[in-house]
Amino acid sequence: MCAKAIPEYISIGSIGKTKGLSGELILFLDEIFEDVLQSSEFIFYHNDGQKIPLFIEYWEENGADYLIKFEEIDSPEVAVTLSGLPLYQRKDILKNNGVSEHELEYLHKSSNGLVGFTIMDPLLEKPAIISEIIDRPQQLLAIISIDNVEKMIPLDDALIDRIDEVERIIYMKLPEGILNL
């Protein structure tokens, strides 16, 4: 009996806020994965230790981002439950769509590879997705969105409890008041 290989998933972007009344969402996509979206029928999100497929009904360019509609997500009330979640695609699908091993390795190792990571902290009401990294001489800053307001979180070793690179989660211990700055 041959064991089935477990697929490896790569974070390709994140879901932003809802738009419209039919369950459409803003999609923030890492630019090296733009071509993959054109040929993908589905992408994944993470829930309870599993990658769950979201089947794409349609998508369109929306300035620098994308507007996307998933099958069976038919209202803003349902769509908002996906808002802020990172999205994944199987590594084999990315490779079959022209993303090189070198690009995947670079993305994993670079500080921009932190884009799409989830920040978990007791101070946050729900997990926050890193949408951008700012590399300052003194420290790295993660840009996250809380209630559609961008916040900067310092990625300082003293504030990071641990990093789960497989699940792309940064567990932090943020000081009181940091989100009010």
C-alpha positions, 0 to 999 in steps of 0.5 A: 500500500502506497502512502498518499503524500500530504500536500504542502500549502503556501500562503498566497494572500489574505481576505480583506473586507466585504464589498456589496450585498452578494458576499463579494470580498476584497482579496489581497494577493502577493503579486507573484501569485497573480497568474495562479488566480487566473487558472485556479478553481479554488483556494484554501483557508485554515480552520480548526487545523485543516485547509478548507477549499473555497471555490471561486465563482468569479474574480476581477481586478479592483485597482491594486487588489481583487474583488472575489466571489466564492461559491455558497458565500451569498451575503455580507453576513456570511462573507464577513466571517472570512474577512481577515483570513489568510489564503493558501494554495497547494505548492504543487498547483503553484509550481504547475502555474509557473511559480518557481521553487526559487520564488517560493524559497525566497518568499519563505525566507524574506521578511516579506514572507511574513505577509499573510502570517496570522498574529495571535495575541490575547489583546486581539479580539480575533486573529490579525493578518499581516498585510505588509512588512515595514523594515526600519533600521531599528525593527520590523513592523507588521501592518495589520487591520483591526476593524478596518483600521491599520495598526503597526505592530513591532516584530520584536523578539521580546514580544514574540512568544513563538512562530509556527512556520507551518501554519504561518502563525506568530504568537505574541505577547503584546503590551497593554495599550500598544493597539491604541498608539 
